[in-house]
């Protein structure tokens, strides 16, 4: 039960949407739990995009100061899409690879919160695309899950490991396959992703595509050729959620402009693995 709660928490973190730039008093739902009263002046200015205030504060304060969750002003600016602030901070020697308490870098927060322009600025200032968080996910895992081919392409141009496994052995290709992100699957295959990589349960990307009721987004169907025959799931690898109404539906937040609907019932099974979005 504790493991399931932990997995659900990770899922909620990945699915948070960016809040309004002016709403600093409310909870930030893009992976950070923030309240205005908990922010110092520099973090607050970075989050809200107050460039003039930041200029004043940087005369006396450390641009790399971290709060009680190890977040820097750069983390908050990236999480809220403050591109001008991101540029100012890195030009004033902000460390682009400092990580928060989840071991996530500002680049990872920018991608998680779908802030492409912030991610581009960071990559232009030598942000490391291969930093991994507490779940073993690198920036490309986040980009594959969103999905954002634009960001994924930039990450690969800056040396991202296309076949990096997370703690569950899932590569970006596996995550894209599980999420039925066909264009991302095709993109990663064109870029040379290994179709035969296996997760900790010895499953390959083609097996990951075999979600009941889902589209056939296996690498083979995407033109990547067939991998080895997939092994049956390991007992306990699937957790089925059912309701009394087999047609019950619940909406998931919009991601990348698409609204996803989960159907709950005896005939529908959801794969709760790959710490990134379970």
C-alpha positions in Angstrom: 0.0 0.0 0.0 2.8 2.4 0.9 4.5 1.6 -2.4 1.3 2.3 -4.3 0.9 5.7 -2.5 4.4 6.6 -3.4 3.8 5.7 -7.1 0.6 7.8 -7.1 2.5 10.7 -5.6 5.1 10.5 -8.4 2.2 10.4 -11.0 0.6 13.5 -9.5 3.9 15.3 -9.6 4.4 14.6 -13.3 0.8 15.6 -14.2 0.8 19.0 -12.5 0.0 21.9 -14.8 1.8 25.3 -14.6 -0.1 27.9 -12.6 -0.8 31.5 -13.5 2.4 33.7 -13.1 0.5 36.0 -10.7 -0.7 33.2 -8.4 2.2 33.0 -6.0 0.0 32.6 -2.9 -1.5 29.3 -4.0 0.0 25.9 -4.2 2.2 25.4 -7.3 1.1 22.2 -8.8 3.8 21.5 -11.3 5.7 19.2 -9.0 6.5 21.8 -6.3 4.4 22.5 -3.2 4.9 26.3 -2.7 3.3 29.0 -0.7 4.1 32.7 -0.9 4.8 32.9 2.8 7.6 30.3 2.5 9.5 32.2 -0.2 12.3 34.7 0.5 12.4 37.8 -1.6 14.7 36.5 -4.3 12.8 33.3 -4.8 9.5 35.2 -4.9 10.8 37.7 -7.5 12.2 34.8 -9.6 8.9 33.0 -9.5 6.8 36.0 -10.3 9.1 37.4 -13.0 10.1 40.7 -11.3 13.2 41.5 -13.2 13.8 44.9 -11.6 13.5 43.5 -8.1 15.9 40.7 -8.9 18.5 43.2 -10.1 18.3 45.0 -6.8 18.4 41.8 -4.7 21.4 40.3 -6.6 23.6 43.2 -5.3 23.4 41.7 -1.8 22.1 38.1 -2.1 23.6 34.9 -3.5 22.1 34.0 -6.9 22.4 30.3 -5.9 20.8 30.4 -2.5 18.5 27.4 -1.8 15.4 27.2 0.2 14.4 24.5 2.7 13.7 22.1 -0.2 17.0 23.0 -1.9 15.3 24.9 -4.7 17.2 27.8 -6.2 15.6 31.0 -7.7 16.5 29.4 -11.1 14.3 26.3 -10.3 11.3 28.5 -9.6 11.8 30.7 -12.6 12.0 27.6 -14.8 8.9 26.0 -13.2 6.9 29.1 -13.9 8.2 29.9 -17.4 10.0 33.1 -16.6 12.4 33.0 -19.5 13.7 36.6 -19.0 14.5 35.8 -15.4 16.2 32.5 -16.4 18.4 34.4 -18.8 19.3 37.0 -16.2 20.1 34.5 -13.5 22.4 32.4 -15.7 24.1 35.6 -16.9 24.7 36.4 -13.2 26.4 33.0 -12.6 23.5 30.9 -11.5 24.6 27.3 -11.3 22.5 25.5 -13.9 23.0 22.0 -12.5 22.2 22.5 -8.8 19.5 20.1 -7.8 16.5 20.4 -5.5 15.5 17.9 -2.8 14.2 15.5 -5.5 17.6 15.8 -7.2 15.9 17.6 -10.1 17.9 20.3 -11.9 16.4 23.5 -13.3 16.4 21.9 -16.8 14.3 19.0 -15.5 11.8 21.4 -13.9 11.6 23.5 -17.1 10.8 20.3 -19.1 8.4 18.9 -16.5 6.5 22.2 -16.6 6.6 22.3 -20.4 8.6 25.5 -20.5 10.5 25.0 -23.8 12.1 28.5 -24.0 13.5 28.1 -20.5 14.9 24.7 -21.3 16.6 26.2 -24.4 18.2 28.9 -22.4 19.6 26.4 -19.9 20.9 24.1 -22.6 22.6 27.1 -24.2 24.4 27.6 -20.9 25.8 24.1 -20.5 23.0 22.5 -18.5 23.7 18.8 -18.1 20.9 16.7 -19.8 22.0 13.5 -18.1 21.4 14.5 -14.5 19.0 12.0 -12.9 16.4 12.5 -10.2 15.6 10.3 -7.2 13.7 7.9 -9.5 16.6 7.7 -12.0 14.8 9.8 -14.6 16.8 12.1 -16.8 15.5 15.1 -18.7 14.8 13.0 -21.8 12.4 10.8 -19.8 10.4 13.9 -19.0 10.4 15.0 -22.6 9.3 11.6 -23.9 6.5 11.4 -21.4 5.0 14.9 -22.1 5.7 14.5 -25.1 7.9 17.2 -26.7 9.9 16.3 -29.7 11.3 19.9 -29.8 12.8 19.5 -26.4 13.8 15.9 -27.0 15.7 16.9 -30.1 17.5 19.7 -28.3 18.5 17.3 -25.5 20.0 14.8 -27.9 21.9 17.6 -29.6 23.4 18.5 -26.3 24.5 14.9 -25.5 21.5 13.3 -23.8 21.7 9.5 -23.5 18.9 8.2 -25.6 18.8 4.8 -23.9 19.3 5.9 -20.3 17.3 3.7 -17.9 15.6 4.9 -14.8 15.5 3.0 -11.6 12.9 0.6 -13.1 15.0 0.1 -16.2 12.7 2.1 -18.4 14.2 4.1 -21.2 12.6 7.2 -22.8 11.5 4.9 -25.7 9.6 2.7 -23.3 7.9 5.6 -21.6 6.8 7.0 -25.0 5.5 3.6 -26.0 3.5 3.1 -22.8 2.0 6.6 -23.2 1.0 5.8 -26.8 3.0 8.8 -28.0 3.4 7.6 -31.6 5.3 10.6 -32.9 7.8 10.4 -30.0 8.3 6.7 -30.6 9.0 7.3 -34.2 11.3 10.2 -33.4 13.4 8.2 -30.9 13.7 5.3 -33.3 14.9 7.6 -36.0 17.5 8.9 -33.6 18.7 5.4 -32.8 17.0 4.3 -29.6 17.6 0.7 -28.8 14.4 -1.3 -29.4 15.8 -4.3 -27.3 16.5 -2.4 -24.1 14.8 -4.2 -21.1 13.3 -2.9 -17.9 13.9 -4.6 -14.5 11.2 -7.1 -15.3 12.9 -8.1 -18.6 10.3 -6.3 -20.7 11.2 -4.5 -23.9 9.5 -1.5 -25.5 7.2 -3.7 -27.7 5.8 -5.3 -24.6 5.3 -1.9 -23.0 3.0 -1.1 -25.9 0.6 -3.9 -25.1 -1.7 -1.9 -22.9 -5.3 -3.2 -23.1 -7.4 -1.0 -25.3 -4.4 1.2 -26.4 -3.2 1.9 -29.9 -0.5 -0.2 -31.4 2.5 2.1 -30.8 5.1 -0.6 -30.6 8.4 0.2 -32.2 7.7 -2.5 -34.8 4.4 -0.8 -35.8 6.2 2.5 -36.0 8.6 1.1 -38.5 11.5 0.3 -36.2 11.5 -3.4 -36.9 10.7 -6.2 -34.5 12.5 -6.8 -31.2 12.8 -10.1 -29.5 9.6 -11.8 -28.5 8.2 -10.3 -25.4 8.0 -12.2 -22.2 4.7 -12.4 -20.2 4.3 -9.9 -17.4 5.8 -10.6 -14.1 3.2 -11.4 -11.4 2.4 -8.1 -9.6 3.5 -5.9 -12.4 0.0 -4.9 -13.1 -2.5 -3.3 -10.8 -6.1 -3.2 -11.9 -8.5 -0.5 -10.8 -12.2 -1.2 -11.0 -15.4 0.5 -10.1 -19.0 -0.8 -9.9 -19.6 1.1 -13.1 -17.5 -0.5 -15.8 -17.8 2.6 -18.0 -16.7 5.0 -15.3 -14.4 7.6 -16.7 -12.2 10.3 -15.1 -10.3 13.0 -16.9 -6.6 13.5 -16.6 -5.1 17.1 -16.8 -4.4 18.3 -20.3 -0.8 17.5 -21.4 0.6 19.0 -24.5 -2.9 20.2 -25.6 -4.5 16.8 -25.4 -7.1 15.8 -22.9 -6.7 12.2 -21.9 -9.5 10.1 -20.4 -8.9 7.0 -18.2 -11.6 4.4 -18.3 -11.9 2.3 -15.2 -13.4 -1.2 -15.2 -12.7 -4.9 -15.0 -11.5 -5.0 -18.6 -9.1 -2.1 -18.3 -5.7 -2.4 -16.6 -3.2 0.3 -15.9 0.4 -0.4 -15.7 1.9 1.0 -12.6 5.6 0.8 -13.2 8.4 3.1 -14.4 8.6 5.5 -11.4 8.2 8.5 -13.7 4.5 8.4 -14.2 2.9 5.7 -12.2 
